[in-house]
Amino acid sequence: MHKGLGLAASLMLLAGTARAEIAISANDGKQIRDDKGPAKDTVAVIAFGSAKPMVIGSVGAPASMIGPPTSVAVAPDNSFALVTCGQKLAAGNKLDLDDIVSVIGLDDPTHPKILQTVHAGPGAMGVSMNRKMTLAMVAASGEDAIYVYSVSGRQLTQVGKIQLEAKSEPRDVIIAPDGKSAYAVRWGDGKLSKLAINGTKVTRAGDIVTGVNTDGGAISHDGRYLFNTAFGGTPLTTAKVGAISVTDLKTFRQVAATEVGNGTENLTLSPDGKYIAVTILNGTAAVRSAPDFATVLGKLKLLKVDGSKLTPVAEADTGHNCQGTTFSDDNKTVLMQCATEKDIEVFHFDGTSLTRDQGATLTFDSRPGAIATARTR
């Protein structure tokens, strides 16, 4: 749980900001480092936006930082969130695959509650929900499958499963804004699979190759372009370094790619659709005792979006082994999860530069591994 926050302070914050923006952070306590034992997995509610970010609520729930930081999806009305967990702690503190999907109620964000637990395939990672809150999908990397759920009254019911090829390892799935299609991002073979949606029926509709070790993604607000990370580059880039691939969903062809750095852990589209925030691992350490801990830092990069064209705008140094990012509704604040430090760093963006707010950092007992708001996932 978050350290040093009283309930009274949380309630005062909510009273002062009736429509406070909230972000949901999934925090993994199973990743044992520096000879320390496991902590509890938690799902935290963070209020931010115009006010200084604060953790206002938390609940113990399965969470994982393994895979892309897309294991959280927040309902458009902020009434609930879906959180997947693809790993569990087995005997002898060994990690094994898990398949948990938790429905977290947010009626009172200071007291989030687990409303339901369902099972997807092993290695449950990326999760997505349509805007009508009637359909959800989960990428099960360990089963090479996409699980499909109907959503009714904040209850999930499995209605289908799309079986992909062996070793395709889908890590993310993104439902398009119009709800008529979805796209599975396949780490194992670098493909993007299009899925056609008709009510609760989902079928395969084609594949293309977009890169090497492709990971999480996002779709432009107009539904035209899909952006996804590729750890090993793309067919349109020359160096085998992290890149962002751009697919034109109208033609279902890769049309652009931008090299961004070593270890493209995550990308997030801003609420106004004009910027992409990219987490760059940059070879940073997973433990504080690493000899290069003080000298090798991660990177947060912001790129301007103009159709399929991405232009670098700003960047800043970050902590180590960083994971997910999310924007405030006004696009001026970015929260970034750093797993090694077990914290969430806060950056301010003025359109041309990024500035870290050192006094606003949030610290946790477990490793933040995925984060989203209703506007960014």
Secondary structure, 3 states (H helix, E strand, C coil): CCCCCCHHHHHHHHHHCCCCEEEEEEEECCCCCCCCCCCCCEEEEEEECCCCCEEEEEEECCCCCCCCCCCEEECCCCCEEEEEEEEEECHHHCEEEEEEEEEEECCCCCCCEEEEEEECCCCEEEEEECCCCCEEEEEECCCCEEEEEEEECCEEEEEEEEECCCCCCEEEEEECCCCCEEEEEECCCCEEEEEEEECCEEEEEEEEECCCCEEEEEECCCCCEEEEEECCCCCCCCCCCEEEEEEECCCCEEEEEEEEECCEEEEEECCCCCEEEEEECCCCCCCCCCCCCCCCCEEEEEEEEECCEEEEEEEEEECCCEEEEEECCCCCEEEEEECCCCEEEEEEECCCCEEECHHHCEECCCEEEEEECCCCC
